[in-house]
Amino acid sequence: MITRESGRAGSMIKLLLWSGMLGCGLLGCVPKGDAATAQPGTVPDNPPTISNIEWGCDVDLAQWSFLVDTAYWSGGAYLWLATDAKTWERHTIYSQAAAADGSTDQLGASLDVVTDWRDAVSGSSTRFRCQDEADLAFQVTIYDRYGTEATDCQRWGVDGVLDEIGDVFACP
């Protein structure tokens, strides 16, 4: 399922991303007690599939936010945004919260909108404004837990644009 979050909801996605990272930084994310010495169980090596995508663009903050939930651990993802075959971007999306048993993963990215397209940096900023949404094609491609093989993808937005870009994984 692909869910568009608008306005302040996009801010909430960013807050969730930052609170997870901040909480981990403050608490140290170090196992305590028995968990520190327990041996991990066998984690299934199943190919991850996308179970949900939440996304939105906050006009006030000039920022896109993307959260991708998967069944099973992933090795990360690529997010593609494009208006045509010559105007596109690819951003890496990293895991933010993975279940210890390997059953789920959540990946996230926030992209600040820059005023000069030459200032866009993969993984942190984009040339595409919130107002460009109706003209954009989007794709998220998930990779296996080793980051070597694409296992699933979802497309939305303008049809056909991503087919014209040679490096984009072809969604079935």
C-alpha positions as CSV (number, residue, x, y, z in Angstrom):
1,M,0.0,0.0,0.0
2,I,1.3,3.5,-0.9
3,T,0.0,6.2,1.4
4,R,0.5,9.9,0.8
5,E,0.9,12.0,3.9
6,S,0.3,15.7,3.4
7,G,1.2,18.9,5.2
8,R,2.1,18.4,8.8
9,A,1.8,14.6,8.5
10,G,5.1,14.7,6.5
11,S,6.6,16.5,9.5
12,M,5.4,13.7,11.7
13,I,7.2,11.2,9.6
14,K,10.4,13.3,10.0
15,L,9.8,13.5,13.7
16,L,9.5,9.7,13.9
17,L,12.7,9.2,11.9
18,W,14.7,11.7,14.1
19,S,13.2,10.4,17.4
20,G,14.3,6.9,16.6
21,M,17.9,8.1,15.8
22,L,18.0,10.5,18.8
23,G,16.6,7.8,21.2
24,C,19.2,5.4,20.0
25,G,22.0,8.0,20.4
26,L,20.9,8.9,24.0
27,L,20.3,5.4,25.1
28,G,23.3,4.0,23.4
29,C,21.3,1.1,21.8
30,V,23.5,-1.3,23.8
31,P,21.9,-4.6,24.9
32,K,21.5,-4.9,28.7
33,G,21.4,-7.9,31.0
34,D,20.7,-11.3,29.4
35,A,20.3,-9.8,26.0
36,A,24.0,-8.9,25.9
37,T,25.1,-12.5,26.2
38,A,22.3,-14.3,24.5
39,Q,23.1,-15.9,21.2
40,P,20.9,-14.8,18.3
41,G,18.5,-17.3,16.8
42,T,18.5,-18.1,13.1
43,V,17.1,-15.3,11.1
44,P,15.2,-16.4,7.9
45,D,16.9,-15.4,4.7
46,N,13.7,-14.5,2.9
47,P,13.6,-11.9,0.2
48,P,12.1,-8.7,1.5
49,T,8.8,-7.4,0.0
50,I,7.3,-3.9,0.4
51,S,4.3,-4.0,2.7
52,N,3.7,-0.2,3.0
53,I,5.0,3.1,1.8
54,E,4.1,6.4,3.5
55,W,5.3,9.6,1.8
56,G,4.6,13.3,1.6
57,C,6.0,16.7,1.1
58,D,5.8,19.5,3.7
59,V,5.5,22.8,1.8
60,D,6.3,24.8,5.0
61,L,9.5,22.9,5.7
62,A,10.3,22.3,1.9
63,Q,11.0,18.7,2.6
64,W,9.9,15.3,1.2
65,S,9.6,12.3,3.6
66,F,9.5,8.6,2.8
67,L,8.9,5.6,5.1
68,V,9.0,2.1,3.6
69,D,7.9,-1.0,5.6
70,T,9.0,-4.4,4.4
71,A,8.4,-8.0,5.3
72,Y,11.8,-9.4,6.2
73,W,15.1,-7.6,6.5
74,S,16.3,-5.6,3.6
75,G,19.7,-4.4,2.4
76,G,18.4,-0.9,1.8
77,A,16.5,0.6,-1.1
78,Y,16.7,3.2,-3.9
79,L,14.1,5.9,-4.3
80,W,13.8,7.3,-7.9
81,L,12.1,10.6,-8.7
82,A,11.7,11.8,-12.3
83,T,9.9,14.2,-14.5
84,D,11.3,12.8,-17.7
85,A,14.2,10.7,-19.0
86,K,16.7,13.5,-18.6
87,T,15.5,14.9,-15.3
88,W,15.7,12.3,-12.5
89,E,17.3,11.6,-9.2
90,R,18.2,8.4,-7.3
91,H,18.4,8.4,-3.5
92,T,19.5,5.7,-1.1
93,I,17.0,4.8,1.7
94,Y,18.5,3.2,4.8
95,S,17.0,1.0,7.4
96,Q,15.7,2.9,10.5
97,A,14.2,0.0,12.5
98,A,14.5,-3.7,11.9
99,A,13.0,-6.4,13.9
100,A,15.6,-8.6,15.7
101,D,14.0,-11.8,14.4
102,G,14.3,-10.6,10.7
103,S,10.6,-10.4,10.2
104,T,10.3,-6.7,9.3
105,D,12.3,-3.7,8.4
106,Q,11.5,0.0,8.2
107,L,13.5,2.3,5.9
108,G,13.3,6.1,5.8
109,A,14.6,9.2,4.1
110,S,14.0,12.9,4.3
111,L,15.0,15.1,1.4
112,D,15.3,18.9,1.7
113,V,14.2,20.8,-1.3
114,V,17.0,23.0,-2.7
115,T,16.4,26.1,-4.8
116,D,19.3,25.5,-7.3
117,W,19.2,22.0,-8.8
118,R,23.0,21.9,-8.8
119,D,22.9,21.9,-5.0
120,A,20.9,18.6,-4.8
121,V,22.8,15.8,-3.0
122,S,21.7,12.2,-3.3
123,G,20.2,10.9,0.0
124,S,19.7,14.4,1.6
125,S,18.2,16.9,-0.8
126,T,16.3,17.2,-4.1
127,R,15.6,19.6,-6.9
128,F,11.9,18.6,-6.9
129,R,9.6,21.0,-5.1
130,C,6.4,19.9,-3.4
131,Q,4.5,21.6,-6.1
132,D,6.1,19.3,-8.7
133,E,4.3,16.2,-7.3
134,A,1.7,16.0,-10.1
135,D,4.5,15.8,-12.7
136,L,6.7,13.2,-10.9
137,A,7.1,9.5,-11.3
138,F,8.3,7.7,-8.1
139,Q,9.8,4.2,-7.5
140,V,11.1,2.4,-4.5
141,T,13.3,-0.6,-5.2
142,I,14.1,-2.9,-2.2
143,Y,17.2,-5.1,-2.1
144,D,18.0,-8.4,-0.4
145,R,19.6,-8.2,3.0
146,Y,23.0,-8.3,1.4
147,G,22.2,-5.3,-0.8
148,T,23.0,-7.2,-4.0
149,E,19.7,-8.2,-5.6
150,A,16.5,-6.3,-6.1
151,T,13.6,-8.2,-4.6
152,D,10.6,-5.9,-4.9
153,C,9.5,-2.4,-6.1
154,Q,6.6,-0.1,-6.2
155,R,5.9,2.7,-8.7
156,W,3.4,5.6,-8.5
157,G,2.9,8.9,-10.1
158,V,3.3,9.6,-13.8
159,D,3.2,6.4,-15.9
160,G,6.0,5.5,-18.4
161,V,8.6,8.0,-17.3
162,L,10.8,5.6,-15.4
163,D,10.7,3.1,-18.3
164,E,12.8,5.6,-20.3
165,I,15.7,5.6,-17.7
166,G,18.1,2.7,-18.3
167,D,19.3,2.3,-14.7
168,V,15.9,1.9,-13.1
169,F,14.9,-1.6,-12.0
170,A,11.9,-2.7,-14.1
171,C,9.0,-3.3,-11.8
172,P,7.0,-6.4,-12.8
